[in-house]
């Protein structure tokens, strides 16, 4: 469904944030994007969304380039940052989001009502977003994304700040979303979640993709018991891991 081909992003003439990254995100699948800070995850997401222009490479949803109206209409995004218009109520924000994507009014109301009940936000949606807790803001972002008729969902640390129940609901929503043939890209530092939740995992190091396959195949390839071990070996961090184990043992 989503084909990212030879994506490269240069800042100036010397700094390469992402180098020749290709990803194939299949219909009905969830792909994890993992890597240390500065590995290029955010640059890839911003390039997919068109927030930044890639220096080279293409991003397509089926046959539609990411610069097209069709692509943008069928992609939803939940950022890690809680960037919401706080003067609006939650309901006003969802209404605004639906209008941006030209969502049918009756569809919007039905989905909004169901999602607000699901996330226990019926009363909160009538209050200004500035009064929301971190978790309530994250719920509002997730509701806005699930409300849309998208085919591709991009999530950046979606579980951060959610309570146990909201996290469980979100996982069920993601399973339902991909069961309908849609695709998901999940950027996260939580390797345990990626191991148990993702169909495919791509590992980035310094802007370069160093591994990309199912969790089972990655474990077999690297002779590892966990995705964390795969990450250490693929990222050449084993020596540093032994070093900080020694430091910790001496504290």
N, C-alpha and C positions, 0 to 999 in steps of 0.2 A: 504493500500500500504506500508506504513512505520510502522514498529512495533519496538518500543523501550521498552524493557522489563527488569525491575528491575535493571536499570542502577545505579551503585555506583562508585564513584571515591574518593579514599583516597590519601592524600598527607602525606607520613610518616605514623606513627601508630595512630596519634591522630586527625588530621584534616580531616573531611569528607566534601568535597566540594559539592557532590551530593549523596543523599541517596535514594536508591530503587525507582527511578523515572521510571514510565512506561507511554508511550504515544502511541496512535494509530492514525496515520494521514491518513485519508481516501483519496482514489482517488478523484480528482476533488474538493479538499477542501483546505482552507487556515487556518492553525492553528497558533494562536498567542502565543508567549512565553513571559510572562511579570513577572516582579519582581524587587525589589530594587537592587542596586549595591551589588555584592557579594552573590546574591541568587543562582548562579549556572548556569545561562543561557549560558555564554560563555563556561563553562566546558562541558555542554551537547552538544553544537555545536561542540566543538573540539573532543569530544568522538565519535560523529556521523561520523565526517570526518576522524577519525583515527589520528588526530594530537596528541592526548594523548590516552593512552591505559586505558580503563575502568578497575577498580579493579574487578568489577562483572557486570553481565548483558550482553545483546546482542542487536544489532541493525541490522535490516533486511529490505531490499527492496524486497518485495515479499519473495522469498525463498533465497535471496542472502545476506550473511553476509557483514557487512561494510568493512571487510578485503579483500573481493573478488574484482577482476578486474571489473566484471560486475557492482557491486555496484558503484565503483568509477567512472566508465564511464558514469553512468546515474544520477550523482548528480552534481549540479552546486551550487556555493557559492558566495555570494556578502558580503564581510566583512564590518564592520563599518570603520576600518582603511583603509586609501588610500595607500595601499602597492602595488605600481606599479613600474616597471623598468623604471625609468625616462629618461634613455639614449635612449630608443626606441621611435619611433613614435607610435601614437595610432594604426595605421594600422599594424605595425610590431608586436605590442603586441597582437592584435586580431589574426593575422596569427599564432603567436607562440601558443596562447591558443587553436586554432583550431587543430594544429598539435598534441598537447598533448592529445586531445580527439579523434584523428584520424578522424576528420570531413572531409567529401568529399570536395575537392577543389572547385568545382562548387557550392556546397551548401553553403560553407563558403563565397564565393564571393557574391552570391545572397543575403544572409542574412546580411552580412556586409554592402552592399550597401543600403539595405532597412532600416536597423537600423540607419545608419549614416544620412540618409535623415530624418528619423523620429525624431532623437534627434538633428538635425541641426549641425552635426559634420563632414560634408563632407570635408571641408577645414582643420579643426583642426586635423583630423586623419593623415595628412601628416606632422604635426609638432611634435617636441619632447614632450613627456609627461611632462617633467620638466617645460614647458611653460604654462601648463594647470592651470586653476583655480580649486578650490575645486569642484565646480559643474561639470566641464568638466571631472575631474578624476572620479567622481561618475558615470557620464554617460558612460564613457569607461568601468567601471566595470560592469554596468548593460548590456551594449551591449555585452560584452564578455559572460555573463551568458545566455542571451536570444538567442545568436547565436548558442548555443550547442543543441544537441538532447537529452536533459536530461528529466528525469521523476520526479525528486525531486529537488526543488529549496530551498536553505536556504538563508535567507536575514537577515542581522543584521543592523537595522536602515537604510533602503535603501533610505529614503526620505530626510535624513539629507544633507543639502547643495544644494539640487535641487531647481530650481526656480519653480514657479507655473505651467508653461506649462510642464516642464519635469516631475514634480510629477504627473500631470494628465495623461501624456502619460504612465508613469510607472504603474499607477493603471490600465489603460486599458490593458496594456501588461500582467499584472498579472491575470486579469479576463480572458483574452484569453488563457493564459497558463493553468489555472486550468480547463477551459471549455473543454480542450482536454483530460481530465482525469488525468492530472498530479497533484502532491501534492506540497504544499508550507508550509514552516515553517518560520514564521516572528518573530524575536526577537525585541522588542521595549519597550521604556518607554512611548510612546505616547498612553495613554489609550483611548483617543477619536478616534484615527485612528483605534485602535484594535476593539473598540466597533462597528464602522461602517463598518469595512472592513473584519473582521475575521469570519469564520464559527464556529470556536471553539477557546476557550482561556484556556490556562493552566497557573496557577499562582504559582510561586515559592517563597518560603521564607526559607532562610538559608539552601539551598540545598534540600529542601523537597517540593514536589508538594502538595499544600493545596487545590486546586480547579482545575477542568477540565471539561468543558462542553460548550454548546453553550452559547452565551451571554444572550439570552432570559431566558434559564433555570437557569443560574447563578443568574440573577436578581431576579427570582422567589424564588430560594432557600434561598437567603440572604435578601429578602425583600428590595431590593435596586432599585433606579430609574436609576442609571448609573453604568457603569463598574467601575468607580472610587470608588463609594460607596462599590461595591462588593470587590474591592481590599483592601480597608481599613478594612472591616469586616473580610475577609478571612485571612488577614495578622495580625489581632489583633492590628491595628494601630489607632483605633478610639480615644483612650485616648490621644495619641500623637497629633492627628489631632485637638482635642479640645484645647490642650495646645498651639500649635503654632497659632491657631486662636486667642487665648487670647493675645499672644505676639504681633501679628500683629495689633490687635485692639488698643494696647497701644502705638504703635510707632507714 
